[in-house]
């Protein structure tokens, strides 16, 4: 008869957990996961495993075993890091019970203030501009939450470097580094306000929207839950990894909606009015 489980299991530090799970080794990866062949340009998750394949690059994550990478010598290290810190990291987080949001965020006054929206909404650009105003970057593009505490959603600091287009670099004054990828017109950049390295509670989630006017509007009630129904791939990874049906997903979203402030930040995509939207975003943060 197997031994009974211990009466109490100490909760593991999620930061240490992710460091262990994302340890990298190099070797053959193959193109099969279970009985399914994964083509180039696609990924598949099955059980506690993810297989991702791109041109000249393949990555396989297995829970408890880390990430194995098979990479053509012609593939740039920055391209490798793009996939490793993107889909693979988000999948590993989901498989280990953490919750990803498609958001960029800053840290202020003991909490995290995150900005979300579809690709191209200006999340990274806004965070870079807030850094120039003295607010350190917490994460770029993907925000990982630990929901194990029933009262506080704990945000884990960013594992990705800040990425900006040439226009965003010019707009924010951020210091450009190397290009992210030959086919991606973005550059890694140093956040002017530095970056925060310790977990903090998530206090606020702001949805970026485009309109001719500038304004901030609270989100309340059932709309909060609806807004959390993100169709980004990070949400799909979480549902897939945790075998959630719609009822379980609704319960998780309802809980998160109760715990954080949510609002809409509406502004035009007008360079001449960009400073006004940054001022309003900073006001939302400082008033929390």
N, C-alpha and C positions, 0 to 999 in steps of 0.2 A: 504493500500500500504506500503511495507517495506521501511524503511529509506534508503536514498541514501548512498553509501559508502563514507567514508571521502576522501577528495581530496588528502591527503597525508598520507601514513602509514609509520611510522618510522620502519626502518629495525631492526630486533631483533638480538642481539648478538648471533652468532651461538654456542658459548661455553655455554652460559646460557641456550639456547634452548636445547642442548643435555643433559645438567645436569638435566633439568626438565623431558625430555622425557625418561631418563634412570633411573628414580626413581623406586625403587623395593618394591613390596609387596609380601607376601606369601599367597597362597591359592589354591583352586582347579583350574585347567587349562582346563581339558578335552582334547578330541582328535579330535574335529570337528572344522573346520573353514569354514563358510558358510555351504554348503552341502557336504563337502569333509572330509573324515576321514584321519588323518595324522598318519602314522605308526611310530613306534620307529625307530630312525636313519634317519629321514627325516624332512624336513621343507616345509612350504607352505606360500606364501604371497597372500593375497586377499584384494584389496582396501588398506585401511590404517591400516592393521593388519597383523601380522606374528605369526604363530604357529610353534614352534620347539619342537621335541620330541627326546629324547635319552634314553638310558637304565637308568631307575630310576629317570629321570629328564624331566621336561616339562617347556617351557617358552612361554608366550603369550604377545606380544607387541601390544598395541593399541595406535594410535596417540592421544596425549592429555591426556592419562591415565597411561602411563608408562608401566612397565613390571611386570607381575605376574608370580611367580615361584612356581612350585610344585615339591618338591624334596624329594627323599628317604633319611632317616637319614644316610644311609651307603655311600651316595655320598659325596666325598670330596669337601670342599669349593673351592679348587683350580680348580676342574673340573667344578663346577658351574660357576666360574669366566671365565673359558676358553670359554664356550658357550656364556655367557652374553656379554663379551667383543669382541667376534668374530662375528658370524653370526647375533646375535640380534642387536648389536650396529650398524653394517654395514647396516642392514635393516632399523633401525630407522633413520639413517642418510639419506638413500635414500628416504624414505617416506617423509622426511622433506626437500627434494630438494638438499641435499648435495651429493657430487660426491666422491665415494671411489676408491682408487687405491691400488692394491696389491703391497705394497712397504714398505721398512724400510728406515729411513732417519735420517740425522743429521742436526743441525742448525749451520750456520756460516755466519758471516758478514751480518747480517740482512736478511738472506734468508734460505730457506730449500733446501737441496740437497738430492734427493731420489734415492734409488737403487731398481730396480724391476727385476723380473725374476720368473721362475716357482718354485714350492716348492722344496727345497733342493739346490737352486742356490747359497746360502751363503749370503743372504741379512742381516740376523741378525748377523752372524759372522763378516761380514765386518763392520757393524755399531758398534759392540762391540770393534773391533780392532781400529776403528777411535776414539772411546771414549778414549781408552788408549793413543791415540795420541793427546788428548786435545779437541776433537770436541764433544759437548754434543749430546746425542741421542734426536731426535725429535719424532720418533715413531718407532714401530716395527710391521711389517707384514701388517698393514692396515693404509693408509694415507687418511685422509678425507679432501676434498677440498670444500670451499665455492666459487662458481662461480658467485655470485650475482653481483660483481663488473665487468663490461665489460672489464676492462683493466688488472686486477690483479687476478690470482687464489690464494686465501688465504688458506693456510694450517692450519689445527687445530692440536694442539699438541697431542701426543699419549695418548690413554686411556688404552693401554696394557702394561704389564710389558715385559721386554726383556726375551726371551726364547732361550736357547742354549742347544745343545747336549753336552755330556761329552767331546767329541773331540774338540768342539768349545770352551768350557770352558778352556781346557788345552791350546789351541792355542792362545787365547786372554788374558788369565790371569784374566778373569772376576770372580767376587765373586759369587759362587753358593748359591742359597737358596733352597726352597723346590721343590720336583719334581712336574711337571705340572699335571701329571695324572699317575695312576698305569700302564696304557697301552701305555704311550707315554714316550719315552726315552729322555726327555728334562727337563731342570731345569730352574726355574726362576733365573735371575741373576741381579746384580746391575751394571748398566753401569758405567764404570770407569770415564767417563767424566761428569757424572751427566746427568740430562735430562732437556730439555727446556720446559717451561710451558705456553708460550704465542704464539698466532697465528703469523705466518710470511708468506710472499709471497713465493710461490714455484718458485725457480729459475732454477732448473735443474733436469732432470730425466735421470738416467743412467741404461741401460739394461745390466745385467750381463750375459756373455756367456762363454762357456768353449772351450778352444783350447790349443794347445801346446805352442803357442806364448803368449806374453804379449803385449797388446797395447790398446790405446783408439782411437776411430774413431767417428767423428761427424755424426749425423743423420740429414738429411735435406729433404726438399721437401715433396713429397707424402709419402715417407717412414715413416715420423714422424706420419702421420695419421694411416698408416697401423700398426705401432708399438703400437698404443693406442687401437687397437682392442683386448683387453685382454679377454681371455676365462676363467679367474678366476671367481669364484662365485660372487665376488663383482660387476663385470660388469653386470652380469645377474640380480642381485638384483636391480641395478640402472635402467636398461631398464624396468624391470617388474614394479617397483614402480612408474615410471613416464610415463608408457604407450607409450614408444618411439618406433617409427618405424626406419628402417635403415637410412632414410633421416635425422631425428632428431639426431640420434646418430652420424652420419657423421658430422653434423653441430657442435655438442658439441666437438667432437674430433678435428675438424679443428681449432676451436677457441683455444683450449688448446695447440695444436701444434704450433700455431703462437706466443703464449705468453711465452713459456719456451724453454730453451736449452735442446737438447736431444743428447745422445751419447751412444756408445757401449763400455763396458769395457770387453775385452777379456783376459782370463787368464787360466792357467792350474789348476786343482784341485790337486795341489801338495803341501803338507805341507812345503816342503823345499823352495818353491818359494812363499809362502803366503805373506811374508813381502814385496816382490816386488809388488804384486798386491795392498796391502794396501798403499804403497808409491805412486803408480800411481793414486789410487782413491783420496788420499789426495791432490795430485797435481791438479787433475781435479777440486776439490772444491776450492782450494786456488786461482786458476787462473780465477775463475768466477768473 
